[in-house]
Amino acid sequence: MSKSLKALIAVGLVAIVAACSSGTQEEIVIVEPTPLEAEPVSGKF
């Protein structure tokens, strides 16, 4: 392969890696659901 083709491929790979790494990363927030409490059962009704 010619030197110019190798250089072009190298520049392309660097550009792809830079574009992927500099992208805004989404912040993952895990929200735990509140525990469900069973209501007390009374025999009045």
C-alpha positions in Angstrom: 0.0 0.0 0.0 1.2 3.5 -0.7 2.2 5.8 2.1 -0.6 8.3 1.3 -3.2 5.5 1.5 -1.8 4.4 4.9 -1.8 8.0 6.1 -5.4 8.5 4.9 -6.6 5.3 6.7 -4.7 6.4 9.9 -6.3 9.8 9.8 -9.7 8.3 9.3 -9.3 5.9 12.2 -8.2 8.7 14.5 -11.2 10.9 13.4 -13.6 8.0 14.1 -12.1 7.3 17.5 -12.1 11.0 18.4 -15.7 11.4 17.3 -16.8 8.4 19.3 -15.0 9.3 22.5 -15.9 13.0 22.5 -19.6 12.4 22.1 -21.8 13.5 25.0 -22.3 10.5 27.3 -25.7 10.1 28.8 -25.8 10.0 32.5 -27.5 6.9 33.7 -29.7 7.4 36.8 -31.2 4.4 38.5 -34.3 5.2 40.4 -35.4 2.6 42.8 -39.2 2.3 43.1 -40.6 3.0 46.6 -41.6 -0.2 48.3 -45.3 -1.0 48.3 -46.7 -1.4 51.8 -49.7 -3.6 52.3 -52.6 -1.8 53.9 -53.7 -3.3 57.2 -56.8 -5.4 56.8 -59.6 -4.8 59.3 -62.8 -6.7 59.7 -65.0 -3.7 60.1 -66.2 -3.6 56.5 
